[in-house]
């Protein structure tokens, strides 16, 4: 008959070793906890500075692609369209405007060296579902008369030339833009527009609610490359910020600049109005990068 001893530490050496090990581990844990409590907290690392424009690899967004180091600024292309390349010899970055009509999936750009060699840099365009917006406007701005159709075609051909503007002027590396007018900024970019029950192209800018006559200010330094009164856009101004980065301002009640004028950030260029195809006074503000309309919200602070 086995009699359980009242002194198990004497009769069970294995159990004795296990208890000793557990005791040692407990002591070490307690010591570490006390040391951690006594040690001063490490200072938090400052957050990375904001980078403009913010990355959003969706239709209507912007991709920031590293091209690596190099003594000279490399040339990068989306198809045959030159891309804006910023940075320095330590690292060059290509900014790619992704068209609203882009198909989600794999995409790439070409980087060409002075020697003529070419390499591809791949990236992925994610899907994004934009909302639908139904608007009621003057019937003549939806079902165009032959005269208005002819006018629209002339203006479209002219604006195609304006949108192809590419200068060697290099914009501020940060590219953080000032909002052109104060007011409520709608999340209207990319909306699928339905005018009087008829589907039209997605909305390619940001609408900012403001009263007629409110000054419109330049968001970055730029040169005026076009002004006019257009059928759909009404009073319009285009600015060139360099490297294929353009901005457009529409539905203006007054234009205060002329082609060739050079503006600094914050200088006035026009006044808010309700001209063209609109439902009320506001500013339509578009940002174009390598001939693709992209979301202005990516260039401004929230």
Secondary structure, DSSP 8 states (H G I E B T S, - for coil): -----S-HHHH-HHHHHHHHHHHHHHHHHHHHHHHHHHS------------SS--B-BTT-EEEEEEE--SS--EEEETTEE-EEEE-SS-EEEEEE--TT--SEEEEEEEE-TTS-EEEEEEEEB-----EEEE---GGGTS--HHHHHHHHHHHHHHHHHHT---S----TT-----SS-S-B---TT-EEEETTEE-----SEEEE--TT-EEE-SSSEEEEEEEEETTTEEEEEEEEETTEEEEEEEEEEE---TT-EE-TT-EEEEEB--SS-SSSEEEEEEEETTEEE-GGGGS--
